[in-house]
């Protein structure tokens, strides 16, 4: 796992008593760090430290919920525990000023990759406004697939519309819940490093997309700077885009 790893607690039912649940959700790290829970809604809480975790940190997560009353007629079914170790520090900075993605491992630049990001602007389809910006903010790697089917109709843009598409895309590393990837797209190599032409993803050439795909781990940090559009939100995988003061306010124990 990467240094930007966030712990997610999901409950199958909405909780009437989030404070009791949070008291029973425990995250410990070696070395110890300051961290806090933030409730996205009544069913989902995220935990993150104030600062990125150190490489080599050992993280232990416990949900001690068996028999605990969490609301009217709602009780925890079991206790669970897991541990994992944080790997090397992988932090990538994608800057729209230079249209380059600079990748750092343990503070040292290991690769610089030309990219083409979101073309900007928006399209209104059936009353829904669809943005084509790559939103600024601090993302983390969520997962990856090779290939992945990218279908614009999944977010309201019909395949047969002016900007619609459905394609099989190679070496796709996902960084947001609403479908932002770093991925291979040979047809935009001419634009990579100089012009933004994508629907929001970060296009890379084949060599760079494959390298980044193989290099990346869940929780690795990808920071996007100097782009237009609205700032990244928590529900989009923007946990690290929230200031620490705001994050603490999201705890049910505040």
Secondary structure, DSSP 8 states (H G I E B T S, - for coil): --TT--EEEE-SS--S-HHHHHHTEEEEEES---EEEEESSSSEEEEEESS---TT-EEEEEEE-TT-EEETTEE---EEEEEEE--S-EEEEEETTTTEEEEEETTEEEEEEE-B-B---EEEETTEEEE-----EEEE--EEESSEEEEGGGGT--TTSTT--EEEESSEEE-STT--EEEE-GGGTTTTTT---BSSSEEE-HHHHHHHHHH--TT-EEEEES--SS---GGGT-GGGS-HHHHHHTSTT-
